[in-house]
Structures are given as structure tokens and as C-alpha cells.
Amino acid sequence: MLDIQTLDRILTCLQVNCKYCDTWQHLHCYGFTGDDDERLPKDHVCYHCLLVLEEPETLSKLLPLVQRRRIIHHVSGFGQKKPSEIAAELSKSS
């Protein structure tokens, strides 16, 4: 059973808005630990806006990293499960 702090952290998945394309990204997918993370910039720019024109190869290399961060965040909140269960839960929480 999950404790109340873990459940609250999962349910209030913090996101950040890209100042250029106005899309939202999960903080944990960008490597931030929360909205109080001192590394979080005042003006966030998503990977796509930052890299698509000048460094598309770098952008394609970052996508697996983002996916791994998301899985780590999910497993840390819900516990380790079968890969198929994690995949099903992640597809529901997008």
C-alpha cells in the first residue's frame, strides 16, 4: 500500500510549460525533482523547440532518456512490476 506522500506526489505530477510552443512536459521527464528544483529555469524550453532545427540528431537521442526517466519516476512511485504492467499504466497516464 502506498503512503499518502507517495500517492500525493504521483497524483500531482508536476509539469512545466514551454514558452515557445505552449506544450506541457513532466518535470521528471526533464530530470527535475520538483517545482522547487533550483535547476528549473524561469523560462522553460522543451527539447523539441530547443533542438529540432539545429540539432535533430541530439533530439532523437534524448527521447529514450526521457522515456527512461518517466519509467524510473513511475516505478519509484508505484513499485516494481512486470514490464507489460508498467507499459499499460504509462499509456494511461500520458
PyMOL commands that set and color helices and strands:
alter all, ss='L'
color gray80, all
select helices_A, chain A and resi 4-11+28-30+47-51+56-78+83-92
alter helices_A, ss='H'
color red, helices_A
select strands_A, chain A and resi 15-17+24-26
alter strands_A, ss='S'
color yellow, strands_A
deselect
rebuild
show_as cartoon
